């Protein structure tokens, strides 16, 4: 197995986990601005425990590198995930999740600008396919009796805000030290994000509501912290270290297929011809990536 194939395999596994974990966010029934604190605390504790001796390597980081970790952690998790949680709870899983695939195009542009990727038409084509596929998979449900259009629009706007935060953050991951183990890298990213969230919770007074979160919400957000933040994102970080941000994101952008199926089977959301066409385009984007 080549290094590139290995990175694509890690990305595919991450996509499966991220697609399935939306079940817990939807079932939480507690505001995302509170749940992110539980997810971050869970993920941080697990990552620091798993990183073990590798944490000593973080001592060699410069202040500039530590600042970059803090910026990435805040954008990726504290802000991006908070918007994502709220979007999922307000709208449909089968709409909100695919919309976040829009991040692939700004991520590609930023990666080229920062010298992390060389422009290739095939790579641009792969990115365009997954974006169009994601939009088709996430086409709003306009059937009679569907969810309130106003709520759907707000959900989409929140999802777009999340994907822009992720585009910047995941591009900058490519600028982090590549010789730092993925476990230690993710541990510090989550730790920085948790620090940002604590500042928010204290300033906004959200910590009071957090202390009274129902047990169901706590367990659901803990599950997201374990499956997504602690497991899937470690795979993403390692894959980016090998293959770079755009290529990895083309692979992980297939997870809306799984989320759409979850929405259809578990939450009785709609399944239409546009989802089928979007699925074909997402798969086509991944296939085209193999030619890059």
C-alpha positions in Angstrom: 0.0 0.0 0.0 1.4 3.4 -1.0 1.4 6.3 1.4 -1.2 8.1 -0.8 -3.5 5.0 -0.7 -3.0 4.8 3.1 -4.1 8.4 3.4 -7.1 7.8 1.3 -8.0 4.8 3.4 -7.8 6.8 6.6 -9.9 9.5 5.0 -12.6 7.0 4.0 -12.8 5.5 7.5 -13.1 9.0 8.9 -15.9 9.7 6.4 -17.9 6.7 7.6 -17.6 7.7 11.3 -18.5 11.3 10.6 -21.5 10.2 8.6 -22.9 8.0 11.3 -22.2 10.2 14.3 -24.9 12.7 13.2 -27.4 10.3 14.9 -26.1 11.4 18.3 -26.2 15.1 17.5 -29.8 14.9 16.3 -30.9 12.8 19.3 -29.2 15.0 21.9 -32.1 17.5 22.0 -29.8 20.0 23.8 -28.5 23.2 22.3 -25.3 22.8 20.3 -23.7 25.8 22.0 -23.8 23.7 25.2 -23.1 20.3 23.7 -19.9 21.4 22.2 -18.4 21.8 25.7 -19.2 18.2 26.5 -17.8 16.9 23.2 -14.7 19.0 23.5 -14.1 17.9 27.1 -14.6 14.3 26.3 -12.4 14.4 23.2 -9.6 16.3 25.0 -9.4 13.9 27.9 -9.3 10.9 25.6 -6.7 12.4 23.2 -4.4 13.5 26.1 -4.6 10.0 27.6 -3.8 8.3 24.3 -1.0 10.7 23.3 0.9 9.8 26.4 4.6 10.4 26.1 4.2 12.1 22.7 2.8 15.1 24.6 6.4 15.9 25.5 7.1 16.7 21.9 4.7 19.7 22.2 7.2 21.4 24.4 9.4 22.2 21.4 6.7 24.2 19.6 7.4 27.9 19.2 4.9 30.6 20.3 3.9 31.1 16.7 3.2 27.4 16.2 1.2 27.4 19.5 -0.8 30.4 18.2 -1.6 28.5 15.0 -2.8 25.5 17.0 -5.1 27.8 19.0 -6.5 29.4 15.8 -7.1 26.1 14.1 -8.7 24.5 17.2 -11.0 27.5 17.8 -12.2 27.6 14.1 -12.5 23.9 13.6 -14.1 22.9 16.8 -15.3 25.8 19.0 -16.9 27.9 16.3 -17.3 25.5 13.4 -18.8 22.6 15.4 -21.1 24.9 17.4 -22.6 26.2 14.1 -22.8 22.7 12.8 -24.6 21.3 15.9 -27.1 24.2 15.8 -27.6 23.6 12.0 -28.3 19.9 12.5 -30.8 20.4 15.3 -32.6 23.2 13.5 -32.8 21.6 10.1 -32.8 18.2 8.4 -29.7 16.0 8.6 -30.1 15.2 4.9 -29.9 18.9 4.1 -27.5 20.5 6.6 -24.7 17.9 6.3 -24.3 17.9 2.5 -24.2 21.8 2.5 -21.0 21.7 4.5 -19.2 20.2 1.5 -19.0 23.6 0.0 -15.8 24.0 2.1 -13.9 22.0 -0.5 -13.5 24.8 -3.0 -12.3 27.6 -0.7 -10.0 25.0 0.9 -8.5 24.2 -2.4 -7.9 27.8 -3.2 -6.3 28.5 0.2 -4.1 25.4 -0.1 -2.8 26.5 -3.5 -2.3 30.1 -2.2 -0.3 28.8 0.8 1.8 26.4 -1.4 0.3 23.3 0.1 -1.1 22.0 -3.2 -0.3 22.5 -6.9 -3.1 23.4 -9.2 -4.3 20.6 -11.4 -7.5 20.6 -13.5 -8.3 17.0 -12.4 -8.1 18.0 -8.7 -10.4 21.0 -9.4 -12.7 18.8 -11.2 -12.9 16.3 -8.3 -13.6 19.2 -5.9 -16.4 20.6 -8.1 -18.0 17.2 -8.4 -18.1 16.6 -4.7 -19.5 20.2 -4.1 -22.3 19.8 -6.7 -23.0 16.3 -5.5 -23.2 17.5 -1.9 -25.6 20.3 -2.9 -27.8 17.9 -4.8 -27.8 15.4 -1.9 -28.8 18.3 0.4 -31.5 19.9 -1.8 -34.2 21.3 0.6 -37.3 19.3 1.1 -40.2 21.1 -0.5 -42.9 18.5 -0.1 -46.2 19.5 1.6 -45.8 19.1 5.4 -42.0 19.4 5.2 -40.1 21.4 7.8 -40.6 25.2 8.1 -38.8 26.9 5.2 -37.5 29.6 7.5 -35.9 27.1 9.8 -34.4 25.3 6.8 -32.9 28.5 5.5 -31.3 29.4 8.8 -30.0 25.8 9.1 -28.4 26.2 5.7 -26.8 29.5 6.7 -25.4 28.0 9.9 -24.0 25.1 7.9 -22.3 27.5 5.4 -20.8 29.4 8.3 -19.4 26.1 9.7 -18.0 25.0 6.4 -16.1 28.3 5.9 -14.6 28.0 9.4 -13.6 24.4 8.5 -12.1 25.4 5.2 -9.7 27.8 6.8 -8.9 25.5 9.8 -8.3 22.4 7.7 -6.1 24.3 5.3 -4.0 25.6 8.1 -3.6 22.0 9.5 -1.3 21.5 6.5 1.0 24.2 8.0 1.4 22.4 11.3 4.7 20.4 11.9 4.3 17.1 9.9 6.7 15.2 12.2 4.4 15.7 15.2 2.3 12.5 15.8 -1.3 12.8 14.9 -2.5 11.9 18.4 -0.4 14.7 20.0 -1.5 17.1 17.3 -5.2 16.4 17.8 -4.8 16.5 21.6 -3.4 20.0 21.4 -6.0 21.2 18.9 -8.8 19.9 21.1 -7.2 21.4 24.2 -7.0 24.8 22.5 -10.6 24.5 21.4 -11.7 23.6 24.9 -9.9 26.7 26.3 -11.7 28.9 23.8 -15.0 27.4 24.7 -14.4 28.0 28.4 -13.8 31.7 27.7 -17.1 31.7 25.7 -19.1 29.8 28.4 -17.9 32.2 31.2 -18.4 35.3 29.1 -21.9 34.3 27.9 -23.0 32.7 31.1 -23.6 29.4 29.2 -21.8 27.4 32.0 -25.0 27.7 34.2 -27.1 25.9 31.6 -24.3 23.4 30.9 -24.5 22.3 34.5 -28.2 21.4 34.1 -28.0 19.7 30.7 -30.2 16.5 30.6 -28.4 13.2 30.9 -29.5 12.3 27.3 -27.8 15.3 25.9 -24.6 14.6 27.9 -24.3 11.0 26.7 -25.1 11.9 23.1 -22.5 14.7 23.0 -19.9 12.4 24.7 -20.5 9.9 22.0 -19.8 12.5 19.4 -16.6 13.5 21.2 -15.4 9.9 21.2 -16.4 8.9 17.7 -15.8 12.1 15.8 -13.4 14.3 17.7 -11.2 11.6 19.2 -11.3 9.0 16.4 -12.3 10.4 13.0 -10.4 13.6 13.4 -7.2 11.8 14.3 -7.5 9.9 11.0 -8.1 13.2 9.2 -5.1 14.9 10.7 -2.8 11.9 9.8 -4.2 11.8 6.3 -3.6 15.5 5.8 0.0 15.1 7.0 0.5 12.6 4.2 -1.7 13.8 1.3 -2.5 17.5 2.0 -5.9 19.2 2.8 -7.7 19.2 -0.6 -7.2 15.5 -1.5 -8.3 14.4 2.0 -11.3 16.6 1.9 -12.5 15.1 -1.4 -12.6 11.7 0.3 -14.2 12.9 3.5 -16.8 14.8 1.5 -18.5 11.6 0.8 -19.9 11.3 4.3 -23.1 13.2 3.4 -24.1 10.0 1.6 -24.1 8.1 4.9 -25.8 11.0 6.7 -28.5 11.2 4.0 -29.1 7.5 4.5 -29.3 8.0 8.3 -31.8 10.9 7.8 -33.9 8.7 5.5 -33.8 5.5 7.6 -33.6 6.8 11.2 -35.4 10.2 11.0 -37.8 9.5 8.2 -36.5 12.3 6.0 -37.0 12.3 2.3 -35.1 10.3 -0.3 -35.3 11.6 -3.9 -33.7 11.3 -7.4 -31.5 14.4 -6.6 -29.9 12.4 -3.8 -29.2 9.5 -6.2 -27.6 11.9 -8.7 -25.7 13.7 -6.0 -24.3 10.3 -4.8 -23.1 9.5 -8.2 -21.3 12.9 -8.5 -19.7 12.4 -5.0 -18.4 9.0 -6.0 -17.3 10.4 -9.4 -15.2 13.0 -7.6 -13.5 10.4 -5.5 -12.8 8.3 -8.7 -11.4 11.4 -10.5 -9.1 12.0 -7.5 -7.3 8.8 -8.3 -6.1 10.3 -11.5 -4.5 13.4 -9.8 
